[in-house]
Amino acid sequence: MRAFLIVHGFVQGVGYRNFVRRAAKRHGVCGMVRNRFDGSVEILADADSPKLENFEKEINVSMKNGPQVMHIEHLDENATELSNVNVEGFKIWPTL
């Protein structure tokens, strides 16, 4: 199962992409994460449903002096060019 997420909040310049990558590895999630020019972070996550649920719970954080997630938006796979991306492991991609 694939999830296409846009994370809104204070999530750039605070180590959030590395935090997401580490969480993905812990939960067995493949995919990618990248900053967007609007200040949000885009995530493609691929795993079975229970793993994705646990991964999303972990990345929905507010840390003092760190990332502060306000909202995680779920995109339809037809709404993103990432629907055809093949993923192995979990990578940080260049900014969109």
C-alpha positions as CSV (number, residue, x, y, z in Angstrom):
1,M,0.0,0.0,0.0
2,R,1.2,3.5,-0.8
3,A,0.6,6.7,1.0
4,F,1.3,10.2,-0.4
5,L,1.6,12.8,2.4
6,I,2.2,16.5,2.6
7,V,3.3,17.5,6.1
8,H,2.5,21.1,7.1
9,G,3.9,23.0,10.0
10,F,7.4,24.0,11.2
11,V,9.1,21.0,9.4
12,Q,12.0,22.5,7.5
13,G,15.5,23.4,8.9
14,V,14.8,21.3,12.0
15,G,16.0,17.8,11.0
16,Y,12.5,16.5,10.1
17,R,13.5,14.7,6.9
18,N,16.2,12.7,8.7
19,F,13.7,12.0,11.5
20,V,11.2,10.7,8.9
21,R,13.9,8.5,7.3
22,R,14.9,7.0,10.7
23,A,11.2,6.4,11.5
24,A,10.7,4.7,8.1
25,K,13.6,2.3,8.7
26,R,12.2,1.4,12.2
27,H,8.8,0.6,10.7
28,G,9.9,-1.1,7.6
29,V,8.6,1.6,5.3
30,C,10.1,2.2,1.8
31,G,9.8,5.6,0.1
32,M,11.2,9.1,0.0
33,V,10.9,12.4,1.7
34,R,11.7,15.9,0.3
35,N,11.2,19.6,1.2
36,R,8.8,21.6,-0.9
37,F,9.2,25.3,-1.7
38,D,6.1,26.2,0.2
39,G,7.7,25.1,3.5
40,S,5.9,21.8,3.7
41,V,7.5,18.3,3.4
42,E,6.3,15.7,0.9
43,I,6.5,11.9,1.7
44,L,5.9,8.8,-0.4
45,A,5.6,5.8,1.9
46,D,5.1,2.2,0.8
47,A,4.4,-0.6,3.3
48,D,1.5,-2.7,4.6
49,S,-1.3,-0.8,6.3
50,P,-0.3,-1.5,10.0
51,K,3.3,-0.3,9.3
52,L,2.0,2.8,7.5
53,E,-0.3,3.7,10.4
54,N,2.5,3.3,13.0
55,F,4.9,5.3,10.8
56,E,2.4,8.2,10.4
57,K,1.7,8.3,14.1
58,E,5.4,8.6,14.8
59,I,6.0,11.4,12.3
60,N,3.1,13.4,13.5
61,V,5.2,15.2,16.2
62,S,5.6,18.5,18.0
63,M,9.0,18.8,19.7
64,K,10.3,21.7,21.7
65,N,13.1,23.3,19.6
66,G,12.3,20.8,16.8
67,P,9.7,19.9,14.2
68,Q,6.1,20.9,14.9
69,V,3.6,19.1,12.6
70,M,0.3,21.0,12.3
71,H,-1.4,18.8,9.8
72,I,-0.7,15.8,7.6
73,E,-2.5,15.9,4.2
74,H,-3.2,12.7,2.4
75,L,-3.1,13.0,-1.4
76,D,-4.8,10.7,-3.9
77,E,-2.2,8.9,-6.0
78,N,-3.4,10.6,-9.1
79,A,-2.7,14.0,-7.5
80,T,1.1,13.5,-7.5
81,E,3.8,12.6,-10.0
82,L,5.2,10.2,-7.4
83,S,2.7,7.5,-8.2
84,N,5.0,5.9,-10.7
85,V,8.2,6.2,-8.7
86,N,9.9,2.9,-7.8
87,V,11.4,2.9,-4.3
88,E,13.8,0.7,-2.5
89,G,14.8,1.6,1.0
90,F,14.0,5.2,2.1
91,K,15.7,8.2,0.6
92,I,15.9,11.9,1.0
93,W,15.2,13.5,-2.4
94,P,16.1,17.0,-3.5
95,T,13.6,19.8,-2.8
96,L,10.6,20.0,-5.1
